[in-house]
Amino acid sequence: MGIIIALINQKGGVGKTTSSMNIAMCLSLGGKKVLMIDADAQCDLSTSFGVFEHDYTISNLVEGEPLPVLHDLKVSENLYLISGFPDIQELKLTKRTFEDPLNKVKDQFDFIIVDCQPQRVIQSKLTINEVLLNVVDYLLLPLDVNYNSIKGTMDFIHSIDRIKTTYNHDLKILGIFFTMVNERELLFNEYKEYLKDLNKELLLDSFVRRDINVKKSQAVGKPLALFNTKANSFIDYTNLVNELLTRISA
């Protein structure tokens, strides 16, 4: 049965989509069969793979339409994509919106990677993110080396306690990790130690260095693995995925 991992953070610009595509790609290179789901109205995950139009989107999934032939969703070896839907905010939501659709497809894959919107989870309004959190197995939170990013991430972690206690009791945080890192920056080491003091188990050892190859690969609609396997960022995402697999198996 496939493991569902949502990459999520209420703050934008932290490398969420970049991490979604490259984590999924690294898993597929390791022989895992991976489905990516673009749950952001901006559809950046889809366009990052050069997919600008698709006959089957997350809207079709929610509406209960069966998956097409997998070949039609294939973007690379062992890697498949359900495209984003620009009007996703217009979908009618219940707490179980994604439950049946994902349960029907998860047996076909080893991993399902969901790229979520930069959006808060609030009690007064049911959002796409909350509906997704009701059904995923793990959360993975990228953040950049920025005080507001760290504060927003910690606030978000507190906000999901309500979902864990009221609906998805099995929801777990797989970890948080830094993106766009300059190792020479004093702030990076300070924030890293700060997060370790807050929750040592939550912070992953792996982080992703700032690398121009990330932007270059996005510009040509390719993940790093298909653009430059010698790039520092590709090496970092490979190490990150290995650490994630170790955590999951443990």
PASEBA-1860 file (N, C-alpha, C; in nm, 3 decimals):
! residues 250
1> MGIIIALI> 0.085/-0.119/0.000/0.000/0.000/0.000/0.088/0.124/0.000 ~ 0.058/0.219/-0.087/0.141/0.337/-0.102/0.141/0.427/0.020 ~ 0.253/0.490/0.044/0.270/0.586/0.152/0.247/0.726/0.095 ~ 0.158/0.801/0.160/0.124/0.935/0.112/0.199/1.039/0.195 ~ 0.279/1.121/0.127/0.356/1.227/0.192/0.315/1.361/0.133 ~ 0.276/1.453/0.219/0.240/1.588/0.174/0.352/1.684/0.209 ~ 0.402/1.757/0.110/0.495/1.865/0.135/0.415/1.992/0.153 ~ 0.433/2.054/0.268/0.341/2.160/0.305/0.410/2.262/0.394
9> NQKGGVGK> 0.369/2.386/0.380/0.408/2.493/0.469/0.313/2.608/0.443 ~ 0.274/2.677/0.549/0.180/2.788/0.528/0.246/2.908/0.463 ~ 0.380/2.909/0.459/0.453/3.020/0.397/0.498/2.980/0.258 ~ 0.485/3.071/0.162/0.531/3.045/0.027/0.680/3.076/0.011 ~ 0.736/3.033/-0.100/0.875/3.065/-0.131/0.978/2.990/-0.051 ~ 0.942/2.873/0.003/1.036/2.797/0.085/1.091/2.675/0.011 ~ 1.060/2.662/-0.118/1.112/2.549/-0.195/1.025/2.426/-0.189 ~ 0.897/2.444/-0.163/0.805/2.331/-0.149/0.787/2.254/-0.279
17> TTSSMNIA> 0.757/2.325/-0.386/0.736/2.258/-0.515/0.866/2.197/-0.568 ~ 0.974/2.273/-0.558/1.104/2.221/-0.600/1.137/2.092/-0.526 ~ 1.110/2.092/-0.396/1.137/1.973/-0.316/1.044/1.859/-0.352 ~ 0.918/1.889/-0.378/0.823/1.785/-0.416/0.870/1.710/-0.540 ~ 0.907/1.785/-0.643/0.944/1.722/-0.770/1.074/1.645/-0.758 ~ 1.170/1.698/-0.684/1.300/1.632/-0.678/1.301/1.515/-0.580 ~ 1.224/1.523/-0.475/1.209/1.407/-0.386/1.140/1.293/-0.460 ~ 1.033/1.327/-0.532/0.962/1.225/-0.610/1.054/1.163/-0.715
25> MCLSLGGK> 1.133/1.245/-0.780/1.223/1.195/-0.883/1.329/1.104/-0.823 ~ 1.386/1.142/-0.710/1.488/1.059/-0.646/1.430/0.925/-0.601 ~ 1.308/0.926/-0.551/1.242/0.801/-0.514/1.224/0.711/-0.636 ~ 1.184/0.771/-0.747/1.162/0.691/-0.868/1.294/0.634/-0.922 ~ 1.402/0.709/-0.908/1.533/0.660/-0.951/1.578/0.541/-0.866 ~ 1.528/0.535/-0.744/1.559/0.424/-0.656/1.470/0.303/-0.678 ~ 1.390/0.307/-0.783/1.306/0.193/-0.817/1.166/0.197/-0.758 ~ 1.132/0.306/-0.690/0.998/0.320/-0.632/0.902/0.374/-0.739
33> KVLMIDAD> 0.782/0.323/-0.737/0.677/0.372/-0.826/0.606/0.487/-0.756 ~ 0.613/0.606/-0.816/0.574/0.728/-0.746/0.468/0.805/-0.825 ~ 0.364/0.847/-0.756/0.262/0.935/-0.812/0.274/1.071/-0.746 ~ 0.285/1.175/-0.826/0.282/1.311/-0.775/0.144/1.371/-0.797 ~ 0.097/1.448/-0.699/-0.032/1.517/-0.711/-0.008/1.665/-0.689 ~ -0.045/1.746/-0.787/-0.031/1.891/-0.779/-0.159/1.948/-0.719 ~ -0.151/1.987/-0.591/-0.270/2.037/-0.521/-0.264/2.188/-0.500 ~ -0.182/2.255/-0.578/-0.168/2.400/-0.569/-0.232/2.464/-0.692
41> AQCDLSTS> -0.313/2.566/-0.668/-0.381/2.633/-0.780/-0.284/2.695/-0.879 ~ -0.162/2.724/-0.837/-0.063/2.781/-0.928/-0.009/2.677/-1.027 ~ -0.027/2.550/-0.994/0.012/2.439/-1.082/0.161/2.439/-1.115 ~ 0.243/2.488/-1.024/0.387/2.497/-1.051/0.452/2.359/-1.064 ~ 0.404/2.262/-0.989/0.461/2.127/-1.001/0.438/2.074/-1.143 ~ 0.322/2.096/-1.195/0.289/2.049/-1.330/0.378/2.116/-1.435 ~ 0.387/2.249/-1.427/0.466/2.321/-1.527/0.615/2.293/-1.512 ~ 0.658/2.256/-1.391/0.799/2.221/-1.372/0.839/2.097/-1.450
49> FGVFEHDY> 0.740/2.016/-1.483/0.764/1.898/-1.568/0.724/1.924/-1.712 ~ 0.697/2.050/-1.744/0.660/2.084/-1.881/0.518/2.048/-1.916 ~ 0.434/2.023/-1.814/0.293/1.988/-1.838/0.208/2.112/-1.816 ~ 0.155/2.166/-1.924/0.074/2.287/-1.916/-0.076/2.258/-1.934 ~ -0.106/2.148/-1.998/-0.245/2.105/-2.012/-0.251/1.954/-1.994 ~ -0.355/1.909/-1.929/-0.367/1.765/-1.907/-0.514/1.728/-1.904 ~ -0.546/1.613/-1.959/-0.686/1.569/-1.964/-0.736/1.523/-1.827 ~ -0.642/1.486/-1.738/-0.682/1.437/-1.606/-0.610/1.518/-1.500
57> TISNLVEG> -0.687/1.589/-1.415/-0.630/1.675/-1.313/-0.678/1.631/-1.175 ~ -0.634/1.703/-1.073/-0.678/1.674/-0.936/-0.829/1.690/-0.923 ~ -0.888/1.775/-1.007/-1.033/1.790/-1.005/-1.102/1.660/-1.047 ~ -1.050/1.594/-1.151/-1.107/1.466/-1.194/-1.094/1.361/-1.085 ~ -0.981/1.363/-1.015/-0.960/1.268/-0.905/-1.063/1.287/-0.796 ~ -1.083/1.413/-0.756/-1.179/1.443/-0.650/-1.321/1.404/-0.690 ~ -1.352/1.421/-0.817/-1.487/1.390/-0.865/-1.510/1.240/-0.884 ~ -1.410/1.161/-0.849/-1.427/1.016/-0.851/-1.401/0.950/-0.984
65> EPLPVLHD> -1.349/1.024/-1.080/-1.319/0.963/-1.209/-1.197/0.871/-1.195 ~ -1.204/0.750/-1.246/-1.091/0.657/-1.233/-0.968/0.709/-1.306 ~ -0.851/0.667/-1.259/-0.728/0.707/-1.325/-0.728/0.658/-1.470 ~ -0.676/0.736/-1.561/-0.660/0.688/-1.698/-0.549/0.583/-1.703 ~ -0.520/0.532/-1.819/-0.407/0.442/-1.836/-0.282/0.514/-1.783 ~ -0.204/0.447/-1.697/-0.093/0.513/-1.631/0.006/0.576/-1.729 ~ 0.017/0.519/-1.845/0.109/0.574/-1.944/0.075/0.720/-1.976 ~ -0.055/0.753/-1.966/-0.097/0.890/-1.996/-0.056/0.989/-1.887
73> LKVSENLY> -0.023/0.938/-1.768/0.020/1.023/-1.657/0.171/1.022/-1.638 ~ 0.239/0.942/-1.716/0.383/0.920/-1.696/0.465/1.041/-1.742 ~ 0.558/1.086/-1.654/0.647/1.196/-1.689/0.793/1.151/-1.692 ~ 0.821/1.034/-1.634/0.955/0.977/-1.636/0.941/0.832/-1.590 ~ 1.050/0.756/-1.596/1.045/0.615/-1.556/1.003/0.604/-1.409 ~ 0.897/0.528/-1.383/0.844/0.506/-1.248/0.778/0.630/-1.187 ~ 0.760/0.735/-1.265/0.711/0.861/-1.210/0.589/0.911/-1.287 ~ 0.482/0.943/-1.212/0.355/0.980/-1.272/0.302/1.108/-1.206
81> LISGFPDI> 0.219/1.182/-1.280/0.171/1.312/-1.232/0.023/1.329/-1.257 ~ -0.049/1.366/-1.150/-0.185/1.418/-1.164/-0.174/1.570/-1.156 ~ -0.209/1.635/-1.264/-0.184/1.779/-1.279/-0.270/1.862/-1.185 ~ -0.226/1.987/-1.169/-0.301/2.082/-1.090/-0.425/2.134/-1.163 ~ -0.509/2.202/-1.087/-0.635/2.256/-1.139/-0.645/2.401/-1.092 ~ -0.636/2.498/-1.183/-0.630/2.639/-1.142/-0.748/2.684/-1.056 ~ -0.863/2.623/-1.074/-0.982/2.662/-0.998/-1.008/2.566/-0.881 ~ -0.902/2.512/-0.825/-0.917/2.413/-0.718/-0.991/2.470/-0.597
89> QELKLTKR> -0.982/2.601/-0.577/-1.051/2.663/-0.464/-1.203/2.655/-0.478 ~ -1.249/2.630/-0.599/-1.393/2.624/-0.622/-1.452/2.486/-0.593 ~ -1.368/2.387/-0.568/-1.417/2.253/-0.541/-1.497/2.250/-0.411 ~ -1.605/2.177/-0.411/-1.684/2.161/-0.290/-1.615/2.059/-0.200 ~ -1.592/2.097/-0.076/-1.511/2.015/0.013/-1.591/1.958/0.130 ~ -1.556/1.837/0.167/-1.596/1.779/0.294/-1.468/1.723/0.357 ~ -1.475/1.684/0.480/-1.357/1.630/0.547/-1.305/1.504/0.477 ~ -1.392/1.438/0.401/-1.354/1.311/0.338/-1.334/1.324/0.187
97> TFEDPLNK> -1.320/1.447/0.138/-1.311/1.469/-0.006/-1.205/1.382/-0.072 ~ -1.087/1.371/-0.012/-0.977/1.297/-0.075/-0.966/1.153/-0.026 ~ -1.047/1.117/0.070/-1.031/0.985/0.133/-1.054/0.871/0.035 ~ -1.170/0.866/-0.025/-1.201/0.758/-0.120/-1.115/0.763/-0.245 ~ -1.098/0.882/-0.309/-1.015/0.887/-0.429/-0.872/0.837/-0.407 ~ -0.810/0.876/-0.296/-0.672/0.833/-0.273/-0.663/0.687/-0.230 ~ -0.761/0.642/-0.156/-0.762/0.501/-0.117/-0.776/0.409/-0.238 ~ -0.842/0.458/-0.342/-0.861/0.377/-0.463/-0.734/0.365/-0.547
105> VKDQFDFI> -0.642/0.462/-0.533/-0.524/0.460/-0.620/-0.395/0.425/-0.546 ~ -0.395/0.431/-0.413/-0.268/0.421/-0.341/-0.203/0.282/-0.354 ~ -0.284/0.179/-0.380/-0.226/0.045/-0.395/-0.144/0.030/-0.522 ~ -0.160/0.123/-0.615/-0.086/0.114/-0.742/0.054/0.174/-0.734 ~ 0.086/0.239/-0.620/0.213/0.311/-0.610/0.282/0.281/-0.477 ~ 0.413/0.299/-0.477/0.489/0.287/-0.352/0.478/0.415/-0.271 ~ 0.480/0.528/-0.341/0.469/0.658/-0.274/0.378/0.750/-0.354 ~ 0.303/0.833/-0.281/0.227/0.942/-0.341/0.277/1.071/-0.276
113> IVDCQPQR> 0.330/1.161/-0.359/0.384/1.288/-0.311/0.287/1.399/-0.349 ~ 0.238/1.472/-0.248/0.139/1.577/-0.271/0.204/1.713/-0.247 ~ 0.199/1.798/-0.349/0.249/1.935/-0.337/0.132/2.025/-0.299 ~ 0.132/2.072/-0.174/0.019/2.148/-0.121/0.035/2.298/-0.143 ~ -0.073/2.370/-0.119/-0.071/2.515/-0.132/-0.003/2.578/-0.010 ~ 0.055/2.699/-0.028/0.098/2.776/0.089/-0.025/2.838/0.155 ~ -0.074/2.772/0.257/-0.205/2.808/0.311/-0.215/2.763/0.456 ~ -0.272/2.845/0.539/-0.290/2.809/0.681/-0.400/2.705/0.695
121> VIQSKLTI> -0.393/2.633/0.804/-0.499/2.541/0.841/-0.573/2.604/0.959 ~ -0.697/2.646/0.934/-0.771/2.719/1.036/-0.901/2.646/1.070 ~ -0.941/2.657/1.193/-1.058/2.583/1.239/-1.188/2.637/1.182 ~ -1.192/2.765/1.149/-1.319/2.828/1.108/-1.356/2.800/0.962 ~ -1.262/2.743/0.884/-1.291/2.721/0.742/-1.222/2.595/0.694 ~ -1.295/2.510/0.624/-1.238/2.388/0.568/-1.164/2.423/0.440 ~ -1.035/2.389/0.436/-0.951/2.422/0.322/-0.900/2.296/0.254 ~ -0.847/2.315/0.133/-0.787/2.204/0.059/-0.679/2.136/0.143
129> NEVLLNVV> -0.595/2.216/0.207/-0.486/2.159/0.286/-0.538/2.072/0.399 ~ -0.641/2.119/0.469/-0.693/2.039/0.580/-0.753/1.909/0.529 ~ -0.825/1.914/0.419/-0.885/1.794/0.363/-0.776/1.692/0.325 ~ -0.665/1.742/0.272/-0.554/1.654/0.239/-0.490/1.596/0.365 ~ -0.473/1.679/0.467/-0.413/1.631/0.591/-0.498/1.525/0.659 ~ -0.625/1.523/0.627/-0.713/1.422/0.684/-0.684/1.281/0.632 ~ -0.606/1.271/0.523/-0.588/1.140/0.460/-0.441/1.101/0.441 ~ -0.347/1.196/0.450/-0.207/1.161/0.425/-0.147/1.089/0.545
137> DYLLLPLD> -0.035/1.021/0.519/0.036/0.948/0.625/0.139/1.036/0.694 ~ 0.213/1.112/0.614/0.323/1.192/0.667/0.320/1.334/0.612 ~ 0.372/1.426/0.693/0.396/1.563/0.650/0.546/1.587/0.644 ~ 0.588/1.659/0.542/0.727/1.698/0.526/0.729/1.848/0.505 ~ 0.802/1.920/0.590/0.795/2.066/0.590/0.929/2.127/0.553 ~ 0.938/2.185/0.431/1.057/2.261/0.394/1.048/2.403/0.450 ~ 1.163/2.460/0.484/1.166/2.599/0.526/1.298/2.661/0.486 ~ 1.296/2.793/0.465/1.420/2.860/0.428/1.483/2.922/0.552
145> VNYNSIKG> 1.605/2.973/0.536/1.680/3.027/0.649/1.631/3.169/0.675 ~ 1.521/3.177/0.746/1.453/3.305/0.766/1.370/3.293/0.894 ~ 1.377/3.395/0.979/1.305/3.386/1.107/1.155/3.369/1.087 ~ 1.097/3.446/0.992/0.953/3.436/0.969/0.914/3.297/0.920 ~ 1.001/3.237/0.840/0.975/3.102/0.791/0.974/3.002/0.906 ~ 1.070/3.016/0.996/1.079/2.924/1.111/0.959/2.945/1.203 ~ 0.926/3.070/1.230/0.811/3.098/1.317/0.682/3.045/1.255 ~ 0.665/3.069/1.124/0.544/3.020/1.057/0.536/2.869/1.058
153> TMDFIHSI> 0.651/2.803/1.042/0.654/2.657/1.042/0.616/2.602/1.179 ~ 0.669/2.662/1.285/0.637/2.615/1.419/0.490/2.642/1.452 ~ 0.437/2.755/1.408/0.294/2.784/1.427/0.210/2.681/1.353 ~ 0.253/2.645/1.233/0.178/2.547/1.155/0.178/2.411/1.224 ~ 0.292/2.372/1.279/0.301/2.244/1.349/0.200/2.238/1.464 ~ 0.188/2.348/1.534/0.090/2.353/1.644/-0.053/2.345/1.592 ~ -0.077/2.403/1.475/-0.213/2.407/1.422/-0.262/2.270/1.375 ~ -0.169/2.180/1.340/-0.214/2.049/1.291/-0.246/1.953/1.406
161> DRIKTTYN> -0.217/1.992/1.528/-0.253/1.907/1.642/-0.403/1.881/1.646 ~ -0.480/1.982/1.604/-0.626/1.966/1.602/-0.667/1.854/1.507 ~ -0.603/1.846/1.391/-0.636/1.742/1.294/-0.597/1.605/1.347 ~ -0.483/1.597/1.414/-0.437/1.469/1.469/-0.531/1.419/1.578 ~ -0.584/1.509/1.656/-0.669/1.467/1.767/-0.814/1.445/1.727 ~ -0.859/1.515/1.621/-1.001/1.506/1.586/-1.032/1.417/1.467 ~ -0.933/1.396/1.377/-0.969/1.322/1.256/-0.863/1.220/1.215 ~ -0.746/1.265/1.175/-0.643/1.174/1.126/-0.545/1.142/1.239
169> HDLKILGI> -0.581/1.043/1.319/-0.500/1.011/1.437/-0.363/0.955/1.401 ~ -0.348/0.906/1.279/-0.222/0.845/1.239/-0.128/0.945/1.169 ~ -0.169/1.069/1.158/-0.087/1.169/1.090/0.043/1.192/1.165 ~ 0.154/1.188/1.091/0.286/1.207/1.154/0.365/1.311/1.074 ~ 0.449/1.384/1.145/0.543/1.475/1.079/0.671/1.396/1.055 ~ 0.704/1.377/0.928/0.824/1.302/0.894/0.949/1.383/0.924 ~ 0.939/1.515/0.913/1.052/1.599/0.947/1.041/1.737/0.884 ~ 1.130/1.825/0.926/1.144/1.956/0.863/1.289/1.968/0.815
177> FFTMVNER> 1.308/2.042/0.707/1.443/2.055/0.652/1.461/2.191/0.588 ~ 1.585/2.239/0.588/1.618/2.368/0.530/1.642/2.357/0.380 ~ 1.598/2.459/0.308/1.626/2.470/0.165/1.702/2.600/0.140 ~ 1.760/2.611/0.021/1.829/2.733/-0.022/1.933/2.778/0.080 ~ 2.013/2.684/0.124/2.107/2.708/0.234/2.242/2.756/0.182 ~ 2.294/2.858/0.245/2.434/2.898/0.230/2.502/2.858/0.360 ~ 2.583/2.754/0.354/2.643/2.699/0.476/2.732/2.799/0.549 ~ 2.780/2.901/0.477/2.870/2.999/0.538/2.794/3.104/0.619
185> ELLFNEYK> 2.664/3.109/0.600/2.584/3.208/0.673/2.574/3.170/0.820 ~ 2.607/3.264/0.906/2.600/3.240/1.049/2.457/3.208/1.092 ~ 2.359/3.275/1.027/2.218/3.254/1.064/2.176/3.109/1.047 ~ 2.227/3.043/0.941/2.187/2.904/0.918/2.223/2.817/1.038 ~ 2.344/2.828/1.085/2.387/2.748/1.199/2.313/2.785/1.327 ~ 2.283/2.914/1.342/2.208/2.957/1.459/2.067/2.901/1.458 ~ 1.999/2.909/1.343/1.862/2.858/1.333/1.858/2.706/1.344 ~ 1.959/2.642/1.289/1.966/2.496/1.299/1.975/2.452/1.445
193> EYLKDLNK> 2.060/2.519/1.520/2.074/2.485/1.662/1.948/2.520/1.740 ~ 1.884/2.629/1.700/1.758/2.670/1.765/1.651/2.563/1.747 ~ 1.638/2.511/1.625/1.537/2.408/1.599/1.572/2.278/1.669 ~ 1.699/2.248/1.678/1.740/2.127/1.751/1.702/2.138/1.898 ~ 1.717/2.257/1.953/1.679/2.277/2.094/1.529/2.263/2.112 ~ 1.451/2.310/2.013/1.306/2.299/2.022/1.259/2.155/2.011 ~ 1.312/2.083/1.911/1.271/1.945/1.888/1.377/1.877/1.802 ~ 1.468/1.811/1.866/1.580/1.749/1.796/1.534/1.644/1.696
201> ELLLDSFV> 1.428/1.571/1.730/1.381/1.463/1.645/1.313/1.514/1.518 ~ 1.268/1.638/1.523/1.190/1.691/1.411/1.280/1.738/1.296 ~ 1.397/1.792/1.328/1.484/1.848/1.225/1.566/1.738/1.158 ~ 1.555/1.732/1.025/1.634/1.636/0.949/1.779/1.683/0.939 ~ 1.871/1.589/0.935/2.012/1.624/0.918/2.038/1.681/0.779 ~ 1.968/1.629/0.680/1.989/1.671/0.542/1.928/1.809/0.518 ~ 1.994/1.886/0.432/1.943/2.015/0.389/1.985/2.036/0.244 ~ 1.921/2.133/0.179/1.946/2.156/0.037/2.016/2.290/0.019
209> RRDINVKK> 2.132/2.285/-0.043/2.210/2.407/-0.063/2.152/2.494/-0.175 ~ 2.177/2.623/-0.162/2.139/2.717/-0.269/2.219/2.683/-0.394 ~ 2.150/2.673/-0.508/2.216/2.624/-0.629/2.145/2.679/-0.752 ~ 2.219/2.745/-0.838/2.161/2.803/-0.959/2.103/2.696/-1.050 ~ 2.149/2.573/-1.035/2.097/2.464/-1.118/1.948/2.437/-1.093 ~ 1.900/2.474/-0.976/1.757/2.456/-0.948/1.674/2.542/-1.043 ~ 1.709/2.669/-1.054/1.635/2.759/-1.144/1.655/2.720/-1.290 ~ 1.774/2.678/-1.324/1.801/2.639/-1.462/1.718/2.516/-1.500
217> SQAVGKPL> 1.708/2.420/-1.410/1.632/2.299/-1.440/1.483/2.329/-1.452 ~ 1.434/2.420/-1.367/1.293/2.459/-1.375/1.263/2.530/-1.506 ~ 1.358/2.608/-1.554/1.337/2.684/-1.677/1.319/2.594/-1.798 ~ 1.377/2.474/-1.792/1.364/2.381/-1.906/1.264/2.269/-1.875 ~ 1.192/2.280/-1.763/1.088/2.184/-1.729/1.140/2.045/-1.697 ~ 1.251/2.041/-1.620/1.308/1.912/-1.583/1.346/1.910/-1.436 ~ 1.331/1.795/-1.370/1.388/1.782/-1.235/1.540/1.775/-1.246 ~ 1.607/1.795/-1.135/1.753/1.800/-1.135/1.816/1.673/-1.189
225> ALFNTKAN> 1.753/1.560/-1.162/1.809/1.431/-1.205/1.818/1.421/-1.356 ~ 1.732/1.493/-1.428/1.735/1.490/-1.574/1.806/1.611/-1.631 ~ 1.861/1.694/-1.542/1.928/1.816/-1.586/2.078/1.813/-1.555 ~ 2.112/1.785/-1.429/2.254/1.784/-1.390/2.270/1.702/-1.262 ~ 2.311/1.578/-1.277/2.326/1.491/-1.160/2.449/1.524/-1.076 ~ 2.533/1.616/-1.125/2.648/1.659/-1.047/2.620/1.785/-0.964 ~ 2.500/1.839/-0.980/2.464/1.960/-0.908/2.459/1.934/-0.757 ~ 2.503/2.031/-0.680/2.499/2.017/-0.534/2.358/1.987/-0.484
233> SFIDYTNL> 2.260/2.055/-0.543/2.122/2.037/-0.498/2.072/1.895/-0.526 ~ 2.113/1.836/-0.638/2.072/1.698/-0.666/2.133/1.603/-0.564 ~ 2.259/1.623/-0.532/2.325/1.541/-0.430/2.252/1.556/-0.296 ~ 2.212/1.679/-0.264/2.143/1.705/-0.138/2.007/1.637/-0.133 ~ 1.932/1.642/-0.243/1.801/1.577/-0.244/1.816/1.425/-0.238 ~ 1.921/1.371/-0.297/1.947/1.228/-0.287/1.972/1.189/-0.142 ~ 2.053/1.267/-0.072/2.080/1.240/0.069/1.954/1.255/0.153 ~ 1.873/1.355/0.120/1.749/1.378/0.193/1.655/1.258/0.179
241> VNELLTRI> 1.639/1.208/0.057/1.551/1.094/0.034/1.601/0.970/0.108 ~ 1.730/0.948/0.111/1.785/0.835/0.185/1.753/0.846/0.333 ~ 1.762/0.968/0.386/1.729/0.989/0.527/1.579/0.968/0.553 ~ 1.496/1.012/0.460/1.352/0.993/0.475/1.316/0.845/0.476 ~ 1.376/0.769/0.384/1.348/0.624/0.378/1.392/0.554/0.505 ~ 1.502/0.600/0.563/1.548/0.543/0.690/1.449/0.573/0.801 ~ 1.398/0.695/0.805/1.300/0.732/0.908/1.171/0.652/0.892 ~ 1.127/0.637/0.769/1.002/0.564/0.746/1.016/0.418/0.787
249> SA> 1.128/0.358/0.750/1.148/0.216/0.782/1.165/0.194/0.932 ~ 1.212/0.298/1.001/1.230/0.287/1.146/1.098/0.301/1.221
END
